[in-house]
Amino acid sequence: MEEGIISVDRWAEGSQAYFLTHLHADHTQGLTSSWAKGPIFCSSLTAKLFPFKFPNFKLSLLRVLDLGSWQPLSLISPSTGSKITVQVMAIDAHHCPGAVMFLFRGEFGCLLNTGDFRWEKNTERAKLGREMLLNALQDDVVDVLYLDNTYCNPSYEFPSREVAAQQVVDIITSHPEHDIIIGVDTLGKEDLLLHISNALNTKIWVWPERLQTMHLLGFHDIFTTKTSVTRVRAVPRYSFSIETLEGLNTMRPTIGIIPSGLPWVVKPIEGDDKLFGSLLVSRYNRSKVSSKSGKQNDKMDGNLGSVKRFHKYIYSVQYSDHSCYQEIEEFIKLVHPTNMKGIVSSSSCYVDPLYYFGRLCGINQPLQGMHHQHQKKERGDRVVPVHTNSKFRSGCYSGVEKKRKKVVGRLGVHLSWMSVLRQAQRGVKLAENECSD
């Protein structure tokens, strides 16, 4: 595909059609209410949420794509001036409300941009997504896979969201006399909050803007802005700090929970290996068994290892909306692309998914490993240029070390420069404006 035709999560001049995978801020940098560069294609739910994030946006520029349906686009070749047809399909990415992948095909071949995604092994939504993708591909080969490589390293292995959500519930029930503070973004982790509400039969406090989002998503009775009706509160993640929790504890016993796949802590506080008692120990030291089949399901990764208590008031639970390393590997085996490139990239620190998974595409491991800049292979593999946030975004990690220190500093944990750099090299989006983890 020629340059100057389509862009995915990239909002600069020079394309005829623009595609938005989801509304997290790290995928909308450069997109404003005054946008007039061209039509934006997105899911119906993203279109519904769009006016709330971008007031006074000209909604006639939005083009809604139905999941699982091919949409033909008539565009113009910049080099010849002739008409070309590009077909696109949106597929559920199961990342946050409205998040989708985009599958493109045409004379140029076949491209897949995952955006941010998580397809867990045994969830119904992931099963439907896999079936939709395979039915769409049929005999087509994905020439280039633009992949969410946020956790593209074997060290990132965490439980399913269902298991992590139950861990959060268990922390809450183990502190019956405490108020609970949970750090979340303005969009995402709704399933976690719903699980907590259903398991504990309680409403959840959210801040006013978040309540508006919940109402737009159709949740009218579960969330509230009245602190007097619940002890469980979801607060903006940027406001989550040790100082805040220490202040709250001068008035009432309060604990905070960070649901995140990111490595928030270097190590938990000393002398607290058993965390908060026997409840989690008994639950997660045994395998889960299906009541229907009697077969043993996957254990929670690392047993207690995915729950950390690194301050007397704060727990970290590995609830992630991005695929872990094993899930990334399974996805690549499913798609079997000719070539691939990570969407989390930087000129200074970039984990090329070919470093770990090139063998699955029949490509040798890049010689430069972590810092390898992906190039067209000498054996003639077709690398099709597409304007994407991943390919052309510069400085994804510029300012990472500085911002990461700010975040960690608020949590009362200090990391050295090398610690931050090592974490960046593992492929984690350590710091972006409200990127969900």
C-alpha positions in Angstrom: 0.0 0.0 0.0 1.3 3.4 -0.9 1.8 6.1 1.7 -0.8 8.8 1.9 -3.8 6.5 1.9 -4.7 5.3 5.4 -3.5 6.0 9.0 -4.2 4.0 12.1 -4.1 5.9 15.4 -1.9 8.6 13.8 -3.3 12.1 13.4 -1.0 14.0 11.1 -1.7 15.4 7.6 -1.3 13.3 4.5 -3.9 10.4 4.6 -7.3 10.0 3.0 -8.8 7.8 5.7 -8.1 7.6 9.4 -8.7 4.7 11.8 -9.1 4.9 15.6 -8.7 1.6 17.5 -9.9 3.0 20.8 -10.1 6.2 22.9 -7.2 5.9 25.3 -5.1 9.1 25.2 -1.9 7.5 23.9 -3.8 6.5 20.7 -5.5 9.9 20.2 -2.4 12.2 20.6 -2.9 14.9 17.9 -6.7 14.3 17.6 -8.7 17.4 18.8 -12.3 18.7 18.7 -11.3 20.8 15.7 -10.3 17.8 13.6 -10.8 18.4 9.9 -8.2 16.3 8.1 -10.4 13.5 7.0 -13.0 10.9 8.0 -12.4 8.7 11.0 -13.4 5.1 11.1 -14.1 3.5 14.5 -16.5 1.1 16.3 -20.0 2.1 17.2 -19.2 2.3 20.9 -16.2 4.5 20.3 -18.4 6.8 18.2 -20.9 6.9 21.1 -18.2 7.9 23.6 -16.5 10.3 21.1 -18.4 13.5 21.9 -17.7 13.1 25.6 -14.0 13.0 25.0 -14.0 15.6 22.2 -16.8 18.1 22.8 -17.9 20.1 19.7 -16.3 17.5 17.4 -17.9 17.5 13.9 -19.6 14.1 14.2 -20.3 13.9 10.5 -16.6 13.0 10.1 -17.1 9.7 12.0 -17.7 6.5 10.1 -18.9 3.6 12.1 -17.7 0.1 11.3 -19.8 -2.9 12.3 -17.8 -5.8 13.8 -17.1 -8.7 11.5 -18.3 -7.0 8.3 -16.1 -6.0 5.3 -16.4 -2.3 4.4 -15.1 -1.3 1.0 -13.5 2.1 0.7 -12.9 3.9 -2.6 -9.7 5.8 -2.4 -7.2 7.5 -4.8 -3.7 6.3 -5.5 -1.4 9.3 -4.7 1.1 8.1 -7.4 -1.3 7.4 -10.3 -4.4 9.3 -9.5 -6.5 6.2 -10.2 -9.2 4.8 -8.0 -8.3 1.9 -5.6 -10.4 -0.2 -3.3 -9.4 -1.0 0.2 -11.5 -3.4 2.3 -11.5 -3.1 6.1 -13.0 -5.1 8.9 -13.2 -4.2 12.6 -12.8 -7.0 15.1 -13.3 -6.9 18.9 -9.9 -6.3 20.6 -11.3 -6.9 24.2 -9.1 -4.1 25.6 -11.5 -1.4 26.7 -15.0 -0.4 25.6 -15.1 0.2 21.9 -11.5 -1.1 21.2 -11.1 -2.9 17.9 -8.5 -4.4 15.6 -8.5 -3.4 11.9 -8.0 -6.0 9.1 -7.2 -4.5 5.7 -7.0 -6.1 2.3 -6.6 -5.1 -1.3 -4.2 -5.3 -4.2 -1.4 -4.6 -1.8 -2.1 -7.7 0.2 -3.4 -8.1 3.8 -2.6 -6.1 6.9 -3.7 -6.5 10.5 -3.4 -3.8 13.2 -4.3 -5.1 16.6 -4.3 -1.8 18.4 -4.2 -2.6 22.1 -5.8 -6.0 22.8 -6.1 -9.0 25.1 -7.5 -12.3 23.9 -7.4 -14.6 26.9 -7.3 -18.3 26.1 -10.7 -19.4 27.5 -13.0 -16.4 27.3 -16.0 -16.4 25.1 -15.3 -12.9 23.6 -11.8 -14.1 22.5 -13.2 -17.2 21.0 -15.7 -15.2 19.0 -12.8 -12.8 17.9 -10.7 -15.7 16.8 -13.5 -17.2 14.8 -14.3 -13.8 13.2 -10.6 -13.3 12.2 -10.1 -16.7 10.8 -13.4 -16.6 8.8 -12.3 -13.2 7.4 -8.9 -14.3 6.5 -9.9 -17.6 4.8 -7.0 -18.3 2.5 -5.4 -14.9 2.8 -2.0 -14.5 4.4 -1.4 -11.6 6.7 1.6 -9.8 5.1 2.2 -7.5 8.0 0.9 -7.8 11.6 1.1 -4.6 13.6 1.1 -6.0 17.1 0.4 -4.8 20.6 3.8 -5.7 22.1 3.3 -4.0 25.4 4.3 -7.2 27.3 6.5 -8.8 24.6 8.9 -10.4 27.0 8.8 -13.9 28.7 9.1 -12.2 32.1 5.5 -10.9 31.8 3.2 -13.7 32.8 0.0 -12.8 34.7 -3.4 -14.4 35.4 -6.6 -13.9 33.4 -8.7 -10.9 34.3 -11.3 -13.2 35.8 -8.8 -14.6 38.3 -7.2 -11.2 39.0 -10.7 -9.7 39.6 -11.4 -12.3 42.2 -8.0 -11.5 43.8 -9.2 -7.9 44.2 -12.5 -9.1 45.7 -10.6 -11.3 48.2 -8.4 -8.4 49.2 -11.6 -6.3 49.9 -13.3 -9.0 51.8 -10.2 -9.6 53.9 -10.5 -6.0 55.1 -14.1 -5.7 56.2 -13.6 -2.6 58.3 -11.6 -0.7 55.7 -12.6 1.8 53.0 -11.2 0.7 49.6 -9.6 2.9 47.0 -9.0 1.5 43.5 -7.0 3.4 40.9 -8.4 3.3 37.4 -8.4 5.4 34.2 -11.3 7.3 32.6 -12.0 4.3 30.4 -11.3 0.7 30.9 -11.5 -2.0 33.7 -15.3 -1.7 33.8 -15.5 -5.5 34.0 -13.3 -5.4 37.1 -15.6 -2.9 38.8 -18.7 -4.9 37.7 -17.2 -8.1 39.2 -16.5 -6.3 42.5 -20.1 -4.9 42.6 -21.7 -8.2 41.8 -19.5 -10.3 44.2 -20.0 -7.9 47.1 -23.5 -6.7 46.2 -22.4 -3.1 46.6 -22.4 0.1 44.6 -19.1 1.6 43.7 -18.2 5.3 44.0 -16.7 7.0 40.9 -15.9 10.6 40.2 -18.5 12.6 38.2 -16.8 12.4 34.8 -16.4 8.6 35.2 -20.1 8.3 36.2 -21.0 10.0 32.9 -18.9 7.5 31.0 -20.6 4.6 32.9 -24.0 5.9 32.0 -23.0 6.2 28.3 -21.9 2.5 28.6 -25.3 1.6 30.0 -24.5 1.2 33.7 -27.0 3.3 35.5 -27.6 1.5 38.9 -24.2 0.2 40.0 -22.1 3.4 40.3 -22.6 6.4 42.4 -21.0 9.7 43.4 -22.4 9.5 47.0 -19.6 8.4 49.3 -22.1 7.5 52.1 -23.6 4.5 50.3 -20.4 2.5 49.7 -16.9 1.8 51.1 -15.5 0.9 47.7 -14.3 3.8 45.6 -12.7 3.9 42.1 -10.5 7.0 41.8 -8.5 8.5 39.0 -5.2 6.6 38.8 -3.2 9.9 38.7 -4.6 10.8 42.2 -3.6 7.4 43.7 -0.7 8.0 46.1 0.7 7.0 49.4 0.3 10.5 50.7 -3.4 10.4 50.0 -3.8 7.0 51.6 -1.9 8.1 54.7 -4.2 11.1 55.0 -7.3 9.0 54.6 -6.1 6.6 57.3 -6.0 9.4 59.8 -9.8 9.5 59.4 -10.8 5.9 58.6 -8.9 2.6 57.9 -8.3 2.6 54.2 -6.4 0.4 51.7 -5.5 1.1 48.1 -5.5 -1.4 45.2 -3.6 -0.9 41.9 -5.0 -3.2 39.2 -2.2 -3.2 36.6 0.1 -5.4 34.6 2.8 -2.9 34.9 5.7 -3.5 37.3 4.7 -0.9 39.8 7.0 -2.2 42.6 10.6 -3.4 42.9 9.7 -5.8 45.7 6.9 -6.1 48.3 7.4 -4.9 51.9 9.6 -7.1 54.0 8.0 -9.7 56.3 4.7 -9.8 54.5 5.1 -12.8 52.2 1.7 -14.2 53.3 0.1 -10.9 52.5 -3.1 -10.6 54.5 -3.8 -14.1 55.8 -5.0 -17.5 54.8 -7.8 -16.5 52.4 -5.6 -16.0 49.3 -3.2 -18.7 50.4 -5.9 -21.3 50.5 -7.6 -20.1 47.4 -4.5 -19.8 45.1 -2.4 -22.7 46.4 -4.8 -25.1 44.8 -5.8 -25.6 41.2 -9.2 -24.4 40.0 -11.4 -27.3 38.9 -14.2 -26.9 36.4 -17.5 -27.9 38.0 -18.8 -29.1 34.7 -15.9 -31.2 33.4 -14.0 -31.9 36.5 -10.8 -31.0 34.6 -8.1 -29.0 36.0 -7.8 -25.5 34.6 -4.7 -23.3 34.5 -3.4 -22.2 37.9 -3.1 -18.6 38.6 0.3 -17.6 37.3 2.8 -17.7 40.1 0.2 -18.4 42.8 0.6 -15.5 45.2 3.3 -13.9 43.0 0.9 -11.7 41.1 -0.4 -10.0 44.2 2.1 -7.7 45.9 1.8 -5.7 49.0 4.5 -3.0 48.9 3.1 -0.6 51.5 1.0 -1.2 54.5 -1.9 0.5 52.7 -1.3 -0.6 49.1 -1.7 -3.8 47.1 -0.8 -4.4 43.5 -2.9 -6.9 41.5 -1.9 -7.9 38.0 -5.1 -7.1 36.3 -4.1 -6.3 32.7 -6.0 -5.2 29.6 -3.0 -6.1 27.4 -2.0 -9.6 26.3 0.8 -11.3 28.3 3.7 -12.9 26.6 2.1 -16.3 26.3 -1.1 -14.8 24.8 0.9 -12.8 22.3 2.6 -16.0 21.2 -0.7 -17.8 20.8 -2.0 -14.9 18.8 1.0 -14.9 16.4 0.6 -18.7 16.0 -3.1 -18.1 15.1 -2.4 -15.4 12.5 1.0 -16.7 11.2 2.0 -13.4 9.6 4.7 -13.1 7.0 6.1 -10.2 8.9 5.3 -8.1 12.0 6.0 -4.9 13.8 5.2 -3.8 17.4 3.0 -0.8 17.9 4.8 0.2 21.1 8.0 1.6 19.6 10.6 4.3 20.1 13.8 5.4 18.4 15.7 4.8 21.7 14.0 1.7 23.1 11.9 -0.7 21.1 11.3 -4.4 21.6 10.9 -5.9 18.1 8.5 -8.8 18.4 10.6 -10.6 15.8 13.3 -10.9 18.5 11.1 -13.4 20.3 8.6 -14.6 17.7 10.4 -14.2 14.3 10.8 -18.0 14.3 7.0 -18.3 14.0 7.1 -16.3 10.8 10.1 -18.1 9.4 12.3 -15.1 10.0 15.7 -15.3 11.8 16.0 -13.5 15.2 17.2 -9.9 14.7 20.8 -9.5 15.5 20.4 -6.4 17.5 17.7 -7.9 19.7 16.0 -5.4 21.9 17.1 -2.3 20.1 16.8 -3.8 16.6 15.1 -1.4 14.1 12.9 -3.6 11.9 13.9 -3.5 8.2 12.8 -5.2 5.1 14.3 -8.7 4.8 16.7 -9.5 2.0 14.8 -12.6 1.1 12.1 -10.4 -0.5 9.4 -10.4 2.1 6.8 -7.8 1.2 6.7 -5.0 3.9 3.8 -2.8 3.2 4.0 0.7 4.5 1.0 1.9 6.4 0.9 5.1 8.4 0.4 4.0 12.0 0.8 5.4 15.4 3.2 2.5 16.0 5.4 3.0 12.9 5.7 6.8 12.8 5.3 7.9 16.4 8.6 9.2 17.6 9.7 9.3 21.2 7.3 6.9 22.7 9.7 6.5 25.5 11.0 10.1 25.4 10.4 11.4 28.9 9.6 7.9 30.1 12.3 7.8 32.7 11.2 11.2 34.1 7.5 10.5 34.1 8.0 7.0 35.5 10.0 8.5 38.4 7.1 10.8 39.1 4.6 8.0 39.2 6.7 5.8 41.4 7.7 8.7 43.6 4.1 9.3 44.4 3.9 5.7 45.5 6.8 6.1 47.8 9.1 3.7 45.9 12.3 4.9 44.3 13.8 3.4 41.2 17.3 4.0 39.9 17.9 5.2 36.3 19.0 1.7 35.3 16.0 0.0 36.9 13.7 2.2 34.8 15.8 1.6 31.7 15.7 -2.2 32.2 11.9 -2.1 32.5 11.6 0.0 29.4 13.8 -2.6 27.5 11.3 -5.3 28.4 8.8 -3.7 26.2 6.4 -2.1 28.7 4.6 1.1 28.0 5.9 2.6 31.2 4.5 6.0 30.8 2.0 7.4 28.4 -0.9 9.8 28.8 -3.6 7.7 30.4 -2.7 4.5 28.6 -4.5 1.6 30.1 -2.4 -1.3 31.4 
